[in-house]
Amino acid sequence: AVYYPKVGLSWVASQAGFFPRRDWLNTLRLRSTYGASGQIPGPADALLYSSAAPLTGAGGVDVPSVSLASLGNPNLRPEFSAELESGFDLTLFGNRTNVEFTVYDKRTRDAIISRFIAPSLSGVQTRFENIGNIRNSGVELTLNQTVVDRPSVGLSFALNGSTNRNRLQSLAPGISAIFTGNRATQRNQPGYPLFGLWSRTYTYADTSRDGVLAASEITYSD
């Protein structure tokens, strides 16, 4: 069994007796929340075979068949993600200004990643494994400002801003990187964002001085 607990706490600090009173400050709420979630493997990710088109047997009778679709992983577990958020909500100037500020930190373990394997093992290229630890962190800020608030007309605006730092923190021992999509340009590597784009370093020299680069004048380091 996998459990995903959640708990939250908030406190309206501006209602406390010791909180200093200010005409321009209406309310100040402090809040913090912890929550866990997960992602379960696909229904067939642990299977070795999948159904295939029926084969025609003796007498023209269709015979059910299966084919090797993937190298299943019976030890595959759900991902587990836990996130901690903290921040405050602030209302000012007769409730005309509202500010929301949040700091978050989300960490995922047992991330389900499609790993390339040797084709000689099964004839297929990849298998899903729990081999990743991932972290997302950042801040979020929202500002809502009422400019005009009349019975017949109103005017307000909202500003939103956020940051996110995404990092693959580690893979299983012995795995330095996992290539995805085009193996030459995209990979998951510890210390870098998921699905980072990479490129080779190219050098060139127009040795013929004709203004055109021939293939022999371009080199790169693999």
C-alpha positions in Angstrom: 0.0 0.0 0.0 1.1 3.6 -0.7 -0.1 6.5 1.4 -0.3 10.1 0.3 -0.8 12.3 3.4 -1.9 15.9 3.2 -2.0 18.6 6.0 -2.3 22.3 6.0 -2.1 25.1 8.5 -3.0 28.8 8.3 -3.0 31.6 10.9 -4.5 35.1 10.5 -1.7 36.9 12.3 -3.4 40.3 12.0 -6.1 39.1 14.4 -3.7 38.4 17.2 -3.8 40.8 20.1 -0.1 41.6 20.0 -0.1 42.4 16.2 0.5 46.1 15.6 -2.4 47.9 14.2 -2.0 49.9 11.0 -4.6 51.8 9.0 -3.2 50.6 5.7 -2.9 46.9 6.6 -6.2 45.0 6.7 -5.3 41.3 7.1 -2.2 39.1 7.1 -2.5 35.4 6.8 0.4 33.0 7.2 0.0 29.5 5.7 1.9 26.3 5.1 0.9 23.1 3.4 2.4 19.6 3.0 1.0 17.2 0.5 2.1 13.9 -1.1 0.9 12.5 -4.4 2.1 9.8 -6.9 1.9 8.4 -10.3 1.1 4.7 -10.8 2.7 2.7 -13.5 0.7 2.1 -16.7 -1.6 -1.0 -16.7 0.7 -2.9 -19.0 4.1 -1.6 -17.9 4.9 -4.8 -16.0 3.8 -7.2 -18.8 6.1 -8.9 -21.2 3.5 -9.6 -23.9 0.5 -7.9 -25.5 -2.3 -9.2 -27.6 -1.7 -9.2 -31.4 -3.9 -9.7 -34.4 -5.3 -13.3 -34.6 -3.5 -15.8 -36.6 -5.3 -17.9 -39.2 -5.0 -21.6 -38.2 -6.1 -24.8 -39.8 -9.5 -24.7 -41.4 -9.4 -20.9 -41.5 -10.1 -20.6 -37.8 -8.7 -17.5 -36.1 -6.2 -18.4 -33.3 -5.5 -15.8 -30.6 -1.9 -14.7 -30.4 0.5 -12.5 -28.4 3.7 -10.7 -29.3 6.7 -9.4 -27.3 5.8 -5.7 -26.9 8.1 -4.7 -24.1 10.4 -6.0 -21.4 8.1 -5.8 -18.4 9.3 -4.9 -14.9 7.4 -6.7 -12.2 9.2 -4.7 -9.5 7.9 -1.4 -10.8 6.6 0.8 -8.0 4.5 4.0 -8.0 6.3 7.4 -8.0 6.1 9.3 -4.7 6.1 13.1 -4.7 6.0 15.3 -1.6 5.6 19.1 -1.7 6.0 21.7 1.0 4.4 25.1 0.3 4.7 28.2 2.6 3.7 31.8 2.1 1.4 34.6 3.1 -1.8 36.4 1.9 -1.9 40.2 2.5 -4.7 42.7 2.0 -3.9 46.4 2.1 -5.5 49.9 1.7 -9.1 49.1 2.5 -8.9 45.6 0.8 -8.0 47.3 -2.6 -4.6 45.6 -2.8 -4.2 41.8 -2.4 -0.8 40.1 -2.4 -0.2 36.3 -2.4 3.3 35.0 -2.0 4.3 31.3 -2.0 7.5 29.4 -1.8 7.4 25.7 -2.8 9.7 22.7 -2.8 8.6 19.4 -4.5 10.7 16.3 -4.4 10.0 13.0 -6.3 11.5 9.7 -5.6 11.2 6.4 -7.5 10.5 8.4 -10.7 9.3 6.1 -13.5 11.8 6.6 -16.4 12.0 4.8 -19.7 15.6 3.4 -19.8 17.4 2.2 -22.9 18.6 -1.4 -22.5 20.7 -3.7 -24.7 18.6 -5.0 -27.5 20.2 -8.4 -27.1 18.3 -8.9 -23.8 14.9 -9.1 -25.3 14.8 -7.5 -28.8 13.1 -4.3 -27.4 14.8 -1.0 -26.7 13.5 0.3 -23.4 12.0 -0.7 -20.1 10.3 1.4 -17.3 12.3 1.5 -14.1 12.2 3.4 -10.8 15.5 5.1 -11.0 15.0 8.8 -10.7 15.0 11.5 -7.9 13.7 14.8 -9.1 13.3 18.2 -7.4 11.2 21.3 -8.4 11.4 24.5 -6.4 10.5 28.1 -6.9 8.3 31.0 -5.8 5.0 32.4 -7.0 3.7 36.0 -6.6 0.3 37.4 -7.4 -0.8 41.0 -7.1 -4.4 42.1 -7.5 -5.0 45.9 -7.4 -8.4 47.6 -7.5 -8.1 51.1 -9.1 -11.8 52.1 -9.4 -14.6 50.5 -7.4 -17.9 52.3 -8.1 -21.4 51.0 -8.4 -21.5 51.8 -12.1 -17.9 51.2 -13.1 -14.9 49.3 -11.9 -11.2 48.9 -12.9 -8.6 46.5 -11.6 -5.5 44.7 -12.7 -3.6 41.6 -11.8 0.1 40.7 -12.1 1.5 37.2 -11.8 5.1 36.0 -11.6 6.8 32.7 -10.8 10.1 30.9 -11.0 10.8 27.2 -11.2 14.1 25.3 -10.8 13.8 21.7 -12.1 16.7 19.3 -11.5 17.2 15.5 -11.9 19.1 14.9 -8.7 20.2 11.3 -9.2 19.7 8.1 -11.2 20.4 4.5 -10.2 24.0 3.6 -9.5 26.1 3.2 -12.6 23.7 5.3 -14.8 25.2 8.6 -15.8 22.5 9.8 -18.3 19.5 8.5 -20.1 18.9 9.6 -23.7 15.3 10.4 -24.8 14.0 11.1 -28.3 16.9 12.1 -30.5 20.0 10.6 -28.7 22.2 13.3 -30.1 20.3 16.3 -28.6 18.0 15.3 -25.6 18.9 13.5 -22.4 18.2 13.2 -18.7 21.4 13.7 -16.7 21.8 14.3 -12.9 22.4 17.9 -12.0 20.4 19.3 -15.0 16.7 19.9 -15.9 14.7 17.0 -17.2 14.7 16.5 -21.0 17.6 19.0 -21.4 18.7 19.8 -24.9 22.3 19.2 -25.7 24.5 19.7 -28.7 27.9 18.9 -29.9 30.7 21.5 -30.1 31.4 22.3 -33.7 34.5 23.9 -35.0 35.2 25.1 -38.6 37.9 26.7 -40.7 37.4 28.0 -44.2 40.7 26.7 -45.4 39.9 27.2 -49.0 38.9 30.8 -48.4 36.0 30.6 -50.8 33.3 31.6 -48.3 31.7 28.2 -48.4 32.2 25.5 -45.8 32.8 22.1 -47.2 32.0 19.0 -45.1 35.8 18.4 -44.6 36.2 21.8 -43.1 33.7 21.1 -40.2 34.5 19.0 -37.2 32.8 18.2 -33.9 33.6 16.4 -30.7 31.2 13.5 -29.9 
